Each structure stands twice: as structure tokens, then as C-alpha cells.
Amino acid sequence: MTGTDPAAPGSGEVTATIIVAAPAERVYAAFTAWERQGDWIPLTKVRVIEGDGGEGSLIEAVTAAGPATLRDEMRVVKLDPPYEVRVVHCGKVLRGPGVMRCTPMAGDRTQVVWHEWFHLPGGVAGRVAWPLLWPGSKVSLKHSLKRFARLVENGRLP
């Protein structure tokens, strides 16, 4: 899998959307508070391992459940505050582009759309397993966004 260009969209696609009762500037600032993402992504610790968190930075997210650990490395490729964040997952297991978009709405609300296009590991076996894993991935992503929205709306993020 390491020969695949991680910036090219993979076939493992997942999207989640939520409306946050907060202005786009606050939502965007909360999302890009990289090291606070563990507050809303379960079992995950996030840190900037290269750069200042801006474009070109390398972000590491480590999710651990018991003995199972998943290390996700992401390169920040575009920041367009307060509208868009683009990353490329470039680790050994998780590879592919991701984008988070904030769309300002009336009443100081913001629609957040988080979209990922992962390259599926494991060749044919990965492609066969994806339809079984996809619903869990979508539920997990949506759950994280709901938690994120509550923290932003309550002023606990950023």
C-alpha cells in the first residue's frame, strides 16, 4: 500500500455532517485546535509532530483501545479559515485525503461536513471488508461530530 499516492482519493469513502450552533470562525478554530481533538474523538490523543499546526504541519492521532493501537499521520495541506481544512492521511495504514468544510448559516450556526477518502488496506480483502466496516466508520464519525458540536456550543472548545 505504500506505493499508492496518499493524496489521491481512495475507495473507502465516509462522510458525516452536523449543524453547530456557533459561528464558523469559532467552529473552525475548534477543529484546528489539533491537540484538543482528543476531547471529542474517543480513545484518541492528537499532537503536532512537525510544524506549527498550519499548512505543511504533520499531525499524529493515536487511537488506543486496550492492546489495539491505530496511528494516523496527517499532513495539513490547506487551511482556508473559516471555511475549509484539507489533510492527507499519509501513515502506513490510513492513507488518503480528507476535508472538513464549514458553511456559515443564519443565526450564527455552521454546517460542518467531514469527508474522508481512504485507500483500503489489504487489497481485495480490504475492498470486500469495507461494506461491513463502513457503517461503523460512519457512526463513529457522526458520534465524534456530535460531541464536537456540544463542546463548541458549550464554549469548552477551542
Beta strands, then each sheet from edge to edge (+ up, - down):
strand 1: 12-20
strand 2: 44-50
strand 3: 58-65
strand 4: 68-80
strand 5: 84-90
strand 6: 95-105
strand 7: 109-118
sheet 1: 1+ 7- 6+ 5- 4+ 3- 2+
end
